[in-house]
């Protein structure tokens, strides 16, 4: 059986499962559409939350980023994991206690203002749309390779599948679909990792294999990797980071951005009571840890496998001839995600750090520039092929990558749909809309959001994890501070909350767009990707933490200069702080 047929069986079978679950769990009311009826078991919700949270960025891009940047890019791992702990401890139980369907609804009621709710909707949509671009991009990468179609065609297929199970099932269908998607993605991620760890270190547990000896050389795996990358002009894989401020801010931005992500927060509204929200958070952390403890090993082993494939006799010896390149390179070249250019016309593949510091060594070896461009997003997906694993493992990881992308995309699209139908239409435009009308509006909103997300996914502003990092920065600067102040400060009023959210959002978006060169203003393109021009060396991807500080400062200053919130709101905040029973603060 051909590899394409195997891939089709795995991917098609998983899609059939998702659609069947959506039909079985079809939402029949707005409560089922928004919060799955509020009766999901904590273990099931923990598994669904893990799938919702572990996006294409976690499954596809994170290990690729760590593989490319080593310790410096471990900030993604630390920030996302720490952010989930922050969400579980500081937000989830209290928001569940409040008893609302959506994040903007909480902000609107807590800050007793329709304007606050409207601003929260705007922040949510901007962050969620930015985030969903990364998921659709990841889906396109997986489709383009494993189903042998154009990336744009893959995006359209992904959009259709999400439409079929998310629009029909709402949160109820998405919840049980995400449980299935978690099982698929975690099996798909860990099985290749176990095989590769056994091949390279003899240890079947990848996290332990990472710190074991490399079988062929007899030295520790990370030491072997450092030796290889150093000989090719790259910074040591385990090298420390020079810009500590940027690293801290980026990690913080990812942490508080994670805690402010609306599609994850609304998962805690689906359980019966506050204690279940806590248990859901704990179970989700266990399920997330299974992948996140494996990711550093996958990254390191993928980088070593890639380099030793190109230089089988070592980095100082001849590279392989292009005509004799392995099949996995040929397969990925068809997608355009691996590109080769023979710059010195020797018929061999030179892969190294084409920098001024390494030029003398490169000239001595007869190299005339790096000749192989490898997209970071492919390393996890290509891992089984690089390691010559069986065809069924390749098919499994194809299904896993798509499960990761589609599970998070569905959660994000539901958050967008809920904000439009529940917070905008029912909350402001037509408060008297019937439940049937609101459910129809929710489904139409999601359908439109899917179309927009698919279109944006065809023209992303960066690779999957980079785009996702921008979304986290936006959520960190706008939504997280409003939630924190709404729960823990009785003094912050509606004027302060609105001013803070707008200040955090605008400062972050302007900084990101300016320094990534996305403004069509003469002269701003020269600022793009030039760290020397960044404010205090702060990367656009790290500015979300600064935006959050601006949000907090502006909110407290404006609140202090204006009247305090009404007594009923201060009493409500006091009650929400002590989540002893679901909904007692609001009567729900």
ZAMARGU-4260 file (C-alpha; in steps of 0.2 Angstrom, whole numbers, plus 5000, padded with zeros to 4 digits):
<rodrens>
0) 5000/5000/5000 | 5007/5017/4995 | 5011/5030/5008 | 4997/5042/5001 | 4984/5028/5004
5) 4990/5025/5022 | 4989/5044/5025 | 4972/5045/5018 | 4966/5031/5029 | 4972/5039/5045
10) 4967/5057/5040 | 4950/5052/5033 | 4946/5040/5047 | 4950/5054/5060 | 4939/5066/5050
15) 4925/5054/5049 | 4926/5051/5068 | 4925/5070/5071 | 4910/5072/5060 | 4901/5057/5068
20) 4904/5064/5085 | 4897/5081/5080 | 4881/5073/5073 | 4879/5063/5089 | 4882/5078/5100
25) 4872/5091/5090 | 4868/5107/5100 | 4850/5110/5102 | 4850/5125/5113 | 4861/5141/5116
30) 4867/5134/5132 | 4873/5118/5123 | 4881/5128/5109 | 4890/5140/5121 | 4895/5129/5136
35) 4890/5111/5131 | 4875/5112/5143 | 4886/5115/5158 | 4887/5096/5162 | 4904/5090/5156
40) 4914/5078/5167 | 4930/5086/5174 | 4942/5072/5166 | 4933/5074/5149 | 4934/5093/5150
45) 4952/5092/5155 | 4956/5082/5140 | 4946/5093/5129 | 4955/5108/5136 | 4972/5101/5133
50) 4967/5098/5115 | 4960/5115/5114 | 4975/5123/5121 | 4988/5112/5112 | 4987/5120/5095
55) 4996/5118/5079 | 5009/5129/5087 | 5012/5116/5101 | 5011/5101/5090 | 5019/5107/5074
60) 5029/5123/5077 | 5035/5123/5095 | 5048/5108/5093 | 5053/5116/5076 | 5057/5132/5085
65) 5067/5124/5099 | 5076/5113/5086 | 5081/5129/5076 | 5085/5140/5091 | 5089/5128/5105
70) 5088/5134/5123 | 5084/5152/5117 | 5067/5146/5110 | 5063/5136/5125 | 5054/5152/5131
75) 5039/5145/5121 | 5038/5130/5131 | 5041/5139/5148 | 5028/5153/5143 | 5014/5142/5138
80) 5016/5130/5152 | 5017/5143/5165 | 5003/5153/5158 | 4991/5138/5159 | 4996/5136/5178
85) 4992/5155/5180 | 4975/5152/5171 | 4971/5137/5182 | 4975/5146/5199 | 4970/5164/5196
90) 4956/5164/5184 | 4947/5148/5180 | 4938/5145/5197 | 4932/5163/5199 | 4926/5165/5181
95) 4916/5149/5183 | 4909/5156/5200 | 4902/5171/5190 | 4892/5159/5180 | 4892/5168/5162
100) 4894/5161/5145 | 4908/5172/5138 | 4923/5182/5143 | 4915/5199/5136 | 4899/5195/5146
105) 4909/5194/5162 | 4918/5210/5158 | 4902/5219/5154 | 4893/5214/5170 | 4908/5216/5181
110) 4912/5234/5175 | 4893/5237/5173 | 4895/5244/5155 | 4890/5239/5138 | 4905/5249/5131
115) 4917/5238/5142 | 4908/5223/5134 | 4910/5230/5117 | 4929/5234/5119 | 4931/5216/5126
120) 4923/5209/5111 | 4934/5219/5100 | 4950/5213/5109 | 4943/5195/5109 | 4940/5195/5090
125) 4957/5203/5086 | 4967/5190/5097 | 4956/5175/5091 | 4957/5179/5073 | 4976/5182/5074
130) 4978/5165/5083 | 4967/5156/5071 | 4978/5161/5057 | 4992/5151/5064 | 4980/5136/5066
135) 4975/5137/5048 | 4993/5139/5042 | 4998/5123/5052 | 4983/5114/5044 | 4989/5119/5027
140) 5007/5113/5030 | 5001/5096/5036 | 4988/5094/5021 | 5001/5100/5008 | 5013/5086/5012
145) 5002/5071/5018 | 4988/5073/5006 | 4999/5079/4992 | 4988/5095/4988 | 4992/5113/4987
150) 4993/5122/5004 | 4978/5133/4999 | 4968/5117/4994 | 4972/5110/5011 | 4966/5126/5020
155) 4949/5124/5011 | 4948/5106/5016 | 4952/5110/5034 | 4939/5124/5034 | 4925/5112/5027
160) 4929/5099/5041 | 4929/5112/5055 | 4912/5119/5048 | 4904/5102/5048 | 4908/5098/5066
165) 4909/5115/5074 | 4894/5124/5066 | 4883/5109/5070 | 4889/5104/5087 | 4894/5120/5095
170) 4903/5118/5111 | 4894/5102/5115 | 4900/5094/5098 | 4917/5102/5100 | 4920/5096/5117
175) 4918/5078/5113 | 4927/5080/5096 | 4942/5088/5106 | 4942/5073/5117 | 4945/5062/5102
180) 4957/5074/5094 | 4968/5074/5110 | 4969/5055/5110 | 4974/5056/5091 | 4987/5070/5094
185) 4995/5063/5109 | 4997/5046/5102 | 5004/5053/5085 | 5016/5064/5095 | 5023/5051/5107
190) 5025/5036/5096 | 5037/5043/5084 | 5047/5051/5098 | 5048/5034/5107 | 5055/5026/5091
195) 5068/5040/5088 | 5073/5040/5106 | 5077/5022/5105 | 5086/5024/5089 | 5098/5038/5095
200) 5100/5034/5114 | 5092/5017/5117 | 5080/5025/5130 | 5062/5022/5126 | 5057/5038/5136
205) 5061/5053/5126 | 5063/5065/5141 | 5076/5053/5148 | 5083/5050/5131 | 5087/5069/5129
210) 5099/5067/5144 | 5106/5050/5139 | 5121/5046/5128 | 5121/5046/5109 | 5123/5028/5104
215) 5134/5031/5089 | 5146/5043/5097 | 5145/5038/5115 | 5144/5056/5121 | 5128/5064/5129
220) 5115/5068/5116 | 5115/5087/5119 | 5134/5087/5119 | 5134/5078/5102 | 5122/5091/5095
225) 5132/5106/5102 | 5147/5099/5093 | 5138/5097/5076 | 5130/5114/5076 | 5146/5122/5082
230) 5156/5114/5067 | 5142/5122/5055 | 5144/5139/5062 | 5128/5139/5073 | 5127/5145/5091
235) 5128/5130/5103 | 5111/5122/5105 | 5112/5124/5124 | 5120/5142/5123 | 5112/5155/5135
240) 5103/5170/5129 | 5111/5187/5128 | 5096/5198/5129 | 5089/5192/5146 | 5076/5207/5147
245) 5068/5201/5130 | 5068/5183/5136 | 5059/5187/5152 | 5046/5199/5144 | 5043/5186/5130
250) 5040/5172/5143 | 5029/5184/5153 | 5019/5189/5137 | 5016/5171/5133 | 5011/5167/5151
255) 4998/5180/5153 | 4993/5179/5135 | 4989/5161/5139 | 4979/5165/5154 | 4969/5178/5144
260) 4965/5167/5129 | 4946/5167/5128 | 4944/5150/5119 | 4953/5141/5134 | 4944/5151/5147
265) 4926/5147/5141 | 4930/5128/5143 | 4929/5131/5162 | 4911/5137/5160 | 4906/5119/5153
270) 4908/5110/5170 | 4894/5109/5183 | 4902/5118/5198 | 4918/5127/5204 | 4927/5112/5211
275) 4925/5104/5194 | 4933/5119/5186 | 4948/5116/5197 | 4949/5097/5194 | 4947/5101/5175
280) 4962/5113/5176 | 4972/5099/5185 | 4968/5085/5173 | 4972/5097/5158 | 4989/5100/5165
285) 4992/5082/5166 | 4987/5079/5148 | 4997/5094/5142 | 5012/5088/5152 | 5013/5072/5142
290) 5016/5082/5126 | 5026/5096/5133 | 5039/5085/5142 | 5042/5076/5126 | 5044/5091/5115
295) 5062/5096/5120 | 5068/5079/5116 | 5058/5079/5099 | 5066/5095/5095 | 5084/5090/5099
300) 5083/5073/5090 | 5075/5081/5075 | 5089/5094/5073 | 5102/5080/5075 | 5094/5069/5063
305) 5092/5083/5050 | 5111/5088/5051 | 5118/5070/5051 | 5107/5066/5036 | 5115/5080/5027
310) 5133/5076/5034 | 5133/5057/5037 | 5152/5058/5040 | 5152/5073/5051 | 5150/5092/5048
315) 5169/5094/5042 | 5167/5081/5029 | 5158/5081/5012 | 5139/5083/5012 | 5128/5071/5003
320) 5125/5073/4984 | 5109/5082/4980 | 5105/5068/4967 | 5106/5055/4982 | 5096/5065/4994
325) 5084/5054/5004 | 5066/5052/4999 | 5059/5063/5014 | 5068/5078/5006 | 5061/5074/4989
330) 5043/5073/4997 | 5044/5089/5006 | 5052/5098/4992 | 5036/5096/4982 | 5027/5106/4995
335) 5039/5121/4994 | 5044/5120/5012 | 5061/5113/5008 | 5071/5122/4995 | 5088/5119/4988
340) 5100/5130/4978 | 5117/5124/4972 | 5127/5140/4975 | 5144/5132/4972 | 5139/5120/4958
345) 5147/5105/4967 | 5130/5095/4967 | 5131/5093/4986 | 5119/5100/4999 | 5128/5113/5010
350) 5118/5117/5026 | 5126/5129/5038 | 5125/5146/5046 | 5129/5158/5032 | 5136/5172/5043
355) 5150/5184/5042 | 5158/5176/5057 | 5159/5159/5048 | 5163/5165/5031 | 5182/5161/5032
360) 5178/5143/5038 | 5165/5141/5024 | 5177/5148/5011 | 5190/5136/5017 | 5178/5121/5014
365) 5173/5128/4997 | 5155/5133/5002 | 5147/5148/4994 | 5132/5151/5004 | 5119/5140/5013
370) 5110/5130/5000 | 5096/5121/5010 | 5081/5131/5017 | 5070/5121/5029 | 5054/5128/5036
375) 5053/5126/5055 | 5035/5120/5054 | 5040/5103/5045 | 5052/5096/5057 | 5039/5087/5069
380) 5029/5081/5054 | 5045/5075/5044 | 5052/5066/5059 | 5045/5049/5056 | 5052/5050/5038
385) 5069/5057/5043 | 5070/5042/5055 | 5064/5029/5042 | 5049/5024/5053 | 5035/5013/5046
390) 5022/5021/5035 | 5008/5019/5047 | 5018/5031/5059 | 5019/5044/5046 | 5000/5042/5043
395) 4997/5044/5062 | 5007/5060/5064 | 4998/5067/5049 | 4982/5064/5058 | 4989/5071/5074
400) 4995/5087/5066 | 4978/5090/5059 | 4969/5086/5075 | 4980/5099/5084 | 4976/5112/5072
405) 4958/5109/5070 | 4954/5107/5089 | 4961/5124/5093 | 4953/5132/5077 | 4936/5125/5082
410) 4938/5133/5100 | 4944/5149/5093 | 4930/5150/5081 | 4917/5146/5094 | 4924/5160/5105
415) 4922/5172/5090 | 4905/5166/5086 | 4899/5168/5104 | 4906/5185/5105 | 4896/5191/5090
420) 4880/5181/5093 | 4879/5183/5112 | 4888/5198/5116 | 4885/5209/5101 | 4868/5204/5094
425) 4859/5198/5110 | 4869/5210/5122 | 4867/5226/5112 | 4859/5225/5094 | 4844/5214/5098
430) 4842/5210/5116 | 4824/5202/5113 | 4831/5190/5100 | 4823/5172/5103 | 4834/5157/5108
435) 4831/5150/5091 | 4836/5166/5082 | 4852/5167/5093 | 4857/5150/5090 | 4855/5153/5071
440) 4865/5169/5073 | 4879/5159/5082 | 4880/5147/5068 | 4880/5160/5054 | 4894/5170/5064
445) 4904/5154/5065 | 4902/5150/5047 | 4908/5168/5042 | 4923/5167/5054 | 4928/5150/5046
450) 4928/5158/5029 | 4938/5173/5035 | 4950/5162/5044 | 4953/5151/5029 | 4957/5166/5018
455) 4969/5174/5031 | 4977/5157/5033 | 4982/5158/5014 | 4992/5174/5018 | 4999/5172/5035
460) 5011/5186/5042 | 5023/5172/5048 | 5025/5154/5052 | 5012/5146/5064 | 5020/5148/5081
465) 5026/5166/5077 | 5008/5171/5072 | 5002/5163/5088 | 5014/5172/5098 | 5007/5188/5092
470) 4990/5183/5097 | 4996/5179/5114 | 5004/5196/5115 | 4987/5204/5111 | 4977/5194/5123
475) 4991/5198/5137 | 4989/5217/5134 | 4970/5218/5133 | 4960/5204/5141 | 4971/5197/5155
480) 4973/5213/5165 | 4954/5216/5163 | 4950/5199/5170 | 4963/5201/5184 | 4957/5218/5190
485) 4939/5212/5188 | 4941/5198/5200 | 4954/5205/5212 | 4951/5224/5213 | 4935/5232/5219
490) 4941/5249/5215 | 4943/5248/5196 | 4928/5255/5188 | 4921/5254/5170 | 4930/5270/5164
495) 4947/5263/5170 | 4944/5246/5163 | 4939/5253/5146 | 4954/5265/5146 | 4966/5251/5151
500) 4960/5239/5138 | 4961/5252/5124 | 4978/5258/5130 | 4985/5240/5131 | 4978/5234/5114
505) 4983/5250/5104 | 5001/5251/5111 | 5004/5233/5108 | 4996/5232/5090 | 5005/5248/5085
510) 5022/5242/5091 | 5019/5225/5083 | 5014/5232/5066 | 5027/5245/5066 | 5042/5234/5070
515) 5037/5220/5059 | 5035/5232/5045 | 5016/5229/5042 | 5011/5247/5041 | 5011/5254/5023
520) 5020/5270/5028 | 5036/5276/5019 | 5051/5272/5030 | 5043/5260/5042 | 5049/5244/5032
525) 5067/5248/5037 | 5062/5245/5055 | 5056/5227/5052 | 5066/5213/5060 | 5080/5225/5066
530) 5083/5223/5084 | 5094/5238/5085 | 5079/5249/5082 | 5067/5240/5095 | 5063/5250/5110
535) 5076/5244/5124 | 5079/5229/5113 | 5061/5223/5116 | 5055/5211/5102 | 5037/5214/5094
540) 5033/5196/5100 | 5038/5201/5118 | 5028/5218/5119 | 5012/5210/5125 | 5020/5210/5143
545) 5023/5229/5141 | 5006/5232/5134 | 4999/5223/5150 | 5008/5234/5161 | 5002/5249/5152
550) 4984/5242/5154 | 4986/5240/5173 | 4993/5257/5175 | 4981/5267/5165 | 4966/5257/5172
555) 4971/5261/5190 | 4975/5279/5186 | 4959/5283/5178 | 4949/5273/5191 | 4958/5283/5205
560) 4953/5299/5197 | 4935/5294/5195 | 4920/5288/5205 | 4922/5271/5213 | 4911/5256/5207
565) 4893/5255/5214 | 4892/5245/5231 | 4883/5231/5223 | 4898/5228/5211 | 4910/5229/5225
570) 4900/5216/5235 | 4899/5205/5219 | 4918/5206/5217 | 4920/5201/5236 | 4909/5186/5233
575) 4917/5180/5217 | 4934/5179/5226 | 4928/5165/5237 | 4922/5151/5224 | 4913/5140/5236
580) 4898/5136/5225 | 4894/5138/5207 | 4885/5154/5202 | 4880/5159/5220 | 4887/5177/5216
585) 4875/5180/5202 | 4861/5168/5207 | 4865/5156/5192
</rodrens>
